[in-house]
Amino acid sequence: MSPKSGVRYLLGGVLMGLANLVPGISGGTMLLAAGVYPRFIEALADLSSLRFRKSAFAVLGLVGAAAAVAILLGAGPVKDVVVEHRWAMYSLFIGLTLGGVPVLWDMARPPSRGFWVGAAVGVIAMAALAWLQVAGSGEGAHREGAPMMFVAGVAGASAMILPGVSGGYLLLVLGVYIPVLSAIDALKEALKANDLASASEPILGVVLPVGVGVAIGILLISNLIKLVLERYEQPTLGVLMGLLVGAVLGLWPFQEGVAPQVGEVFKGKVLTAERLAELTPDKYPTVFYSPSFTDVMMAAGLVGLGYLITTLVAKIGGASPQRRPRG
């Protein structure tokens, strides 16, 4: 591997890591922008097929290490911006999400009937997830626990396989986006303070189960997607398109976190003054509000900006992605 190639893999890893922190941006699209997506898929195929080549380990090692560093350093700032400026960030996320539509459309052209059936299935699935997210907002929009974190890791792994699918958004609709970012930020602060005792909670409760889920998810989903793309390419691409378009249903921007009151039932328990004092804004339940005309116009502008960013990043990679992963 030449030094130039190594730098490209590191850059691709950094971009993919940051993309996984931001709902709407696909890690696969970022790898396309860095020009390393085909080699990354090939390395995954080698590893999942038990072909242990040094080149595959080098590619996955560089991309994975760079992505991990980017996630560790970026989780805190991204979480703070989302919590403090939710409507603005969600508007931007909608645009970033829709910007992935042209990438998948290029992979699917010309679309068949199976594509449109798959797209309908994907939209319905995302609508159901959005409804579950809204239905659970009264108890707080966040879910915790190692099993849920493992599921989130498996779901988020799909974002590293195909362009257009956002791992950050999947975490958001599953209700684990803020908890995951908070745990990563807590781990970073514990490591900076050399406090191993404080680091154990985010590691065991979030980072480890999510990491295991991502690792298993990548190996399983990479082979599954490769198989279904080979046998049912158009319906599979249709489902991916439906998931992408339907993703905006769960990103209604005009919502905000509201502090619960003493005596309210919060996450199954009556909230005391002591528990309320311990709650941070990132754990507040979210409520919808009626936006002003100015809010709507500003949100529309941010949607357009997000769309422009994603489409420009995809074009930096040069060409459209392969119609199916090779390896």
DATAFEN-V997719 format. One record per backbone hydrogen bond with DSSP energy under -1.0 kcal/mol. NH is the residue of the N-H (numbers start at 0). CO is the residue of the C=O. Records with the same first field share a line. If there is no record, write none. Layout:
BEGIN
NH: CO  CO
END
This chain:
BEGIN
5: 1
6: 2
7: 3
8: 4
9: 5
10: 6
11: 7
12: 8
13: 9
14: 10
15: 11
16: 12
17: 13
18: 14
19: 15
24: 21
27: 158
29: 25
30: 26
31: 27
32: 28
33: 29
35: 30
39: 35
40: 36
41: 37
42: 38
43: 39
44: 40
45: 41
46: 42
47: 43
48: 44
49: 46
50: 45
52: 50
56: 52
57: 53
58: 54
59: 55
60: 56
61: 57
62: 58
63: 59
64: 60
65: 61
66: 62
67: 63
68: 64
69: 65
70: 66
71: 67
72: 68
73: 69
74: 70
77: 73
78: 74
79: 75
80: 76
81: 77
82: 78
83: 79
84: 80
88: 84
89: 85
90: 86
91: 87
92: 88
93: 89
94: 90
95: 91
96: 92
97: 93
98: 94
99: 96
100: 97
103: 99
104: 100
105: 101
106: 102
107: 103
108: 104
115: 111
116: 112
117: 113
118: 114
119: 115
120: 116
121: 117
122: 118
123: 119
124: 120
125: 121
126: 122
127: 123
128: 124
129: 125
130: 126
131: 127
132: 128
133: 129
134: 130
135: 131
136: 133
138: 135
139: 136
142: 174
148: 144
149: 145
150: 146
151: 147
152: 148
153: 149
154: 150
155: 151
156: 152
157: 154
158: 155
159: 156
160: 157
161: 157
164: 161
169: 165
170: 166
171: 167
172: 168
173: 169
174: 171
175: 170
176: 170
179: 175
180: 176
181: 177
182: 178
183: 179
184: 180
185: 181
186: 182
187: 183
188: 184
189: 185
190: 186
191: 187
192: 188
194: 189
198: 194
199: 195
202: 198
203: 199
204: 200
205: 201
206: 201
207: 202
209: 205
210: 206
211: 207
212: 208
213: 209
214: 210
215: 211
216: 212
217: 213
218: 214
219: 215
220: 216
221: 217
222: 218
223: 219
224: 220
225: 221
226: 222
227: 223
228: 224
229: 225
230: 226
231: 227
235: 231
236: 232
237: 233
238: 234
239: 235
240: 236
241: 237
242: 238
243: 239
244: 240
245: 241
247: 244
248: 245
249: 246
250: 247
254: 252
255: 286
257: 284
262: 270
263: 260
265: 268
268: 265
270: 263
275: 271
276: 272
277: 273
282: 279
283: 280
286: 255
288: 253
295: 291
296: 292
297: 293
298: 294
299: 295
300: 296
301: 297
302: 298
303: 299
304: 300
305: 301
306: 302
307: 303
308: 304
309: 305
310: 306
311: 307
312: 308
313: 309
314: 310
315: 311
317: 314
END
